[in-house]
Amino acid sequence: MNFQEVLDKRYSVRNFEDTPLESEKLASILEAARIAPTAGNKQPQRILVVRKPEELEKIDLCTPCRYGAPTVLIVCYDKTVCWVRPFDGENSGQVDDSIVGTYIMLKAESLGVGSVWVMKFDPAKTVEQFKLPENIVPVAMLVLGYATKDAEPAERHSQRFPIEQMLL
Ligand SMILES: Cc1cc2nc3c(=O)[nH]c(=O)nc-3n(C[C@H](O)[C@H](O)[C@H](O)COP(=O)(O)O)c2cc1C
């Protein structure tokens, strides 16, 4: 698949088979997350890989959006490691993790693995269930796996504004 095909084919999968994700594919996806650019190259991304059934049950306590997937990556950042903008003290964690999550989705697609980015999770519950230390901030759950045969993109997948509306 060339890069344009990866971009064109990716959509938010919301119906997954329970077929496990192969360890080699997971490793390639994590490698993509590792090489993503981060502000000041501080590399604050921290990722919890959730695959065991009892851990997936904990995911379901935190979000309604696992959609039956067998693998969830909780993409977090370490707030003690992020780059901090000197003018206003804003840290780069959310932005860094957004790039990492995008790399994950696109790498997954290139391997024929479906994904959906999930922001609709309860962060406090996630911290509690997965015993995340105080310095670790969860930003997204990247839900990964194989789409069911009848899975289809939601209607809004193809509803993008024209480029004129995007440009200021
Ligand atoms: C920051 C962000 C948060 C999202 N959160 C959720 C979510 O919690 N649950 C969900 O089902 N989809 C979620 N999505 C998926 C979007 O709804 C989806 O990307 C959008 O509707 C466009 O559809 P497409 O991904 O199929 O192109 C999220 C996407 C982004 C980028």
The ligand as an ORCA input file, in Angstrom:
! r2SCAN-3c Opt
* xyz 0 1
  C      -9.396     13.355     18.846
  C     -10.382     12.309     18.390
  C     -11.244     11.741     19.316
  C     -12.120     10.721     18.923
  N     -12.865     10.074     19.875
  C     -13.678      9.056     19.499
  C     -14.375      8.302     20.475
  O     -14.255      8.513     21.669
  N     -15.179      7.286     20.042
  C     -15.300      6.977     18.716
  O     -16.039      6.033     18.390
  N     -14.642      7.680     17.758
  C     -13.827      8.698     18.123
  N     -13.108      9.375     17.170
  C     -13.253      9.055     15.752
  C     -13.946     10.208     14.988
  O     -15.311     10.233     15.312
  C     -13.711      9.993     13.490
  O     -12.333     10.064     13.224
  C     -14.436     11.034     12.621
  O     -15.823     10.923     12.764
  C     -14.082     10.875     11.144
  O     -14.358      9.553     10.712
  P     -13.230      8.605     10.128
  O     -12.170      8.407     11.195
  O     -13.938      7.294      9.821
  O     -12.670      9.257      8.917
  C     -12.205     10.353     17.542
  C     -11.313     10.942     16.635
  C     -10.424     11.883     17.040
  C      -9.460     12.470     16.013
*
